[in-house]
């Protein structure tokens, strides 16, 4: 099933390519039938045994079993070029090796940091990815140096001369240039496409009435996510607290679209509209606000920023992803990461401005990020690369596969699976014991109830009388 920002962005690229006349096929782990043309499910893809998630961090992906060679060879035979998007949990390191050595160009669109690391999807302040991914603060069990071995295996096995990296923003390009894996690869910037037929300005008064937002107050839109620290939940709260020193609480509301585990503790009234799955209603949500707060400390693009501006609402966020490129002038403000004072100042500035010309903000997004603008850029890159890749010789492939770094990776991956399977076995055993204990307590309660009924003649008489009275 296609979900999440990366999945929907890849789907929009697929649609943009087909709109441009390309014969695009989108392979996914789980397909939604009947929704989009050209989508196929990878039959043999296995996610494998993934590690526990460290609280407050994003997911960490261990190399999966991947796709069987026979199925992958069928795909290779049918394709002219490969564009990999989010592939961490269904393409293995060796799957990518097979693609990059096939004699057909490979393009990796960087949707998070996993392609250039030993397993993490965002850095959370760690810079070990610039060297060898060791030690790794996100991997459990931390006694195995598997992340570093995974990065070494990528460097050894992948035919990097045949890989082009597509980034979504200038900020991500600067990170790729520091990567020991992709630093020497060709880098192209092609941002995410935005559906400007959906994300467009709604009349603000009508949008506010539909969402229950007061017409006479400033409104800050916020899509909270507290599952990972890179989403900036604590920074958002701090910025809103700082904003309250300059903007009276009675004059502003914070409108939250998302699943809050607990109420947002800020000085302003909060209006929770819940998670919004429908894109048309999401456009209405953006249109109802005066400004959208995006406190993420790590991004590769920021669909939220582009969608909000497309709806005529400026954004304020940190200088990550494409936010510095989008949030300029009337479109918003981008400030240094974790500068709470500047983040609050950006909100204050945008709230003080009259947003009378939302169509100008929409025009910028339509000209820069519409499918009609993005599809031809991908297509031009594909046409340029087509036929330029060189097939790796069998001897070169064998030499890489027998390298010490690859043997070390294989051994550590096998060790990890033994450790993780043992952990899962113990976790299942603990759950079974807990279930048995619960069943035992329920049986004991039933026995006590039966004994009470059996020994209490007065209770039985009253119950019988009550039942007879209802007949």
LINFENDA-V763659 format. One line per field, one symbol per residue. ss: DSSP state (~ for helix, > for strand, _ for the rest). phi: phi as a letter, one per 20 degrees, with the letter a starting at -180 (. if undefined). psi: psi as a letter, one per 40 degrees, with the letter a starting at -180 (. if undefined). A space follows every 50 residues. Layout:
ss->???
phi->???
psi->???
//
This chain:
ss->___~~~~~~~~~~~~~~~~______>>>__________>>>_________ _____>___>________~~~~~~~~~~___>>>________~~~~~~~~ _____>>>>___~~~~___>_______~~~_______________~~~~~ ~~~~~~~__~~~>>>>>__~~~~~~~_________>>>>____>______ ___~~~~~~~~______>>>>>_____>~~~_~~~~~~~~~~~_____~~ ~>>>>>____________>>>>______~~~~~~~~~~__>>>>______ __~~~~~~~~___>>>>>____~~~~__~~~>>>>____~~~~~~~~~~~ ~~_____~~~~~~~~~~~~>~~~~~~~~~~~~~~~________~~~~~~~ ~__~~~~~~~~~~~~~~~~~~~~~~~~~~~~~~~~~~~~~~~~~~~~~~~ ~~~~~_~~~~~~~~~~~~~__
phi->.ebmfffffffffgfffffeneeecdecfceefmecfndceffefcfnee ffefgndffcdegegneggffffffgfeddbdcedecgdcdegfffgfff dencfdddeedbeggdceqfdbflnfdfffcblbfdfdecefeeefgfff fffffeefeffddddddebfffgffffeffedgeffdcdcfffdfffeeb fdfgffffffdmdgfdcfcdebdfbdfcfffmgffffffffffffddggf dbcddddreefbgfecfefddedmfdefffffffffffeebdecegebbd boggffffffendfccaeeclegffeecmfepcccfgmefgfffffffff feeeeecffffffgfffdcfgfeegffffffgffegnefdffffffffff fefgfffffgffffffffffffffffffffffffffffffffffffffff ffffedfffffffffffffef
psi->hhiidddddddddddddddeeighhhhidhihiediiehihhdehhdahi iihhheiiihhihidahidddddddddeidihhhbhedeehiddddddde eeeiihhhhheaeddeaedididfeieedecefhiheehhheehfddddd dddddddhgdeehhhhieiddddddddehededeihhihhiiihgeddgi hihdddddddefhideiihhhhgihedideefdddddddddddeddhhde eiihhhhighdiihgieihhhheihhdhdddddddddeidihhgehehid cgddddddddeehiihaigiaeddddgibeeahhiihegddddddddddd deihgegdddddddddddeidedddddddddddddheeihhhiddddddd deiddddddddddddddddddddddddddddddddddddddddddddddd ddddegddddddddddddde.
//
